[in-house]
């Protein structure tokens, strides 16, 4: 497997799974990318396919584009038109942990998610309520609100999105 080492700036051909015969250190445990995890302890970060390993977290690299932002907004607009004016439509784009957990020196490895979300919002038809979860989550970026090994929110992260929704629609969120 090709692995991009951010410290050296080189791509290396590496096996991230230990030899099948050598189970002395692993026993019956699942051998989740043991070499990549070990390398992460030595280095600052690595990219393996579309995931950056940084401080023990597996963070999916955001790959949104102008085209995908436009296509997403277009689909929301079509739902809004199909449902009619009697149905309120809300659009809450869930930000990934990429913008919040990585230092600035790694931001070049991904598209700018905040700009992508802004583009989606700018293409929504009037009558659709865009929810700004990004700002609410960003205000709490020093807290643990994404799981370390996938892109899902913890209960805390979901709560911040809920608070953003409440602010946008004029409800008082429960504390």
N, C-alpha and C positions, 0 to 999 in steps of 0.2 A: 504494500500500500504506500502511496506517496504521501508524505507528511511535510508540511511547510513549517519550518522552525523560524519563529519570529525573531529570535535572538541572532541567528546567523544570517537570516535572509535567504536561505537556501532550501530547496526541496530535496528531501532525502527519501530513498526507498527503504522502508522499515516494515518489519513485521510487528504488529501491535499485539499479537496473541502469542503467548509463550509456546515453545515446542510441545507437541502433544505428549512426547515421551517424558518430558521433565515435569512431573507433577509433585515433586518433593516439597516445594514451597507452597503449593496451592491446594493439595488434598482434593476433596470433592467440591470445593468452592467453584463458583462461576468465575471464569478468568476474563473479566471485563477489561479489555485493553490494558493489561497490566504494564506493559512496557511504556505505553503513552502516559499512564498515570505516573510512573516512575520518572519519566523524562520531565513531566510537568513540575515535579518536586525539585529537579535540578535547574530547569530553565524557568523563565517567567510565564510563557504561554506557548501553545502550539495550536495549529489548525489541522484537523483531521477531517477531510472532505468538507462538509459545511458546518462543522462544529468547532468552536474554539474552546480549548481546555485552559482555564485560567483559575488559579487558586482553588482547585478542586471542583470547580463548576464546569459543566458542559453547557456552553451557551451557543445556541444556533445562530449562525450568521444571517442577518437580515438581508434579503435579496430583492426587496420591492423595487419596482421601476415606475416610470411615468405611465407606461402602458398598463401595468397591473393596477395602479392607483385609479386610472381612468376607467378600466373595466369594472373594478369593484364599485366605484361611484355610479357607473351606468346601471349596474344590476340593482343597486339600492333605489335609484331613480325609477327603474321599471317596476319594482315592487310598489313604490309609492303611487305611481300612476294606475297600476292594476287594482290596488286596494281602494283607491278613491279618497276623496277629501274627508270622509267621515272617520277614517282610521289614521291615528297619529303614528308616524314612523320615526324611529330613533336610530341613530348610527353611532355606535361606540366602537372605535377601532382599538383593539387591545395592543398596547406596545409590548415588545419583547424585552428581555432583560439586557440586551446588547448595549443600549444607550445608557443604562443606569449602573451596571456593574463593572464595566471595563474602563481602564484609564484612557485618557485622550490619545496616548501613543498608539492605541489599537483601533481607533475610530476609522482609520483609512481602509480597514479590511472589510468594511461593510458600506452599504448605501446609508444615507442619512434618513433614519426612520421618522424623525420629527417632521422633516420636510415632506416626506411621503404622506404622512397623516394629514398635514396641512393641505396638500394637493387634493387628497380625497375630499376633505371638507369643502374646498373651494369649488368642486365639481358637483356637489349635491344640489338638487333642486330646492327652491324655496318651499317651505312647508315641511322639510325634513329637519329634525332637531339633531344637530351634531353634538355629541357628548365629548368633552375634552378630558379623557381619562389620563392622558399623557402628563399634563401639568400636575394633577393630583398625585399621581404615582411618583413623579420627579421630585415633588416636595418631601417625599419619604424615602428617597433612594438609599439612604444609609441603613434602612431596616431590611429584614429578611422577608421579602414578599414574592420571590420566585423560588421554586425548588431548585436545588443545586444540579440535578441531573436531567431536568427536562424544562420545557418552556411554559409550564402551567403555573398559575399563581397559587400561592398559599392562601389560606382563608383571609389573612391580613391584606394581601394584594387585591383580592376580590372585594374586600370591604372598601378599599380606597376607590375602586372603580364605581362601586355602589354610591359612595359619597359624591363622586363627580356627577353621576346620573342625577342624584337628588338635587344637587345645586343647579343643574341645567334645567330641571323641570319645576323647580320651586318647592320641593318637598324638604322637610327637615329630616336629615338622616338620624337613625338611631345610633347612639354611642355604645 
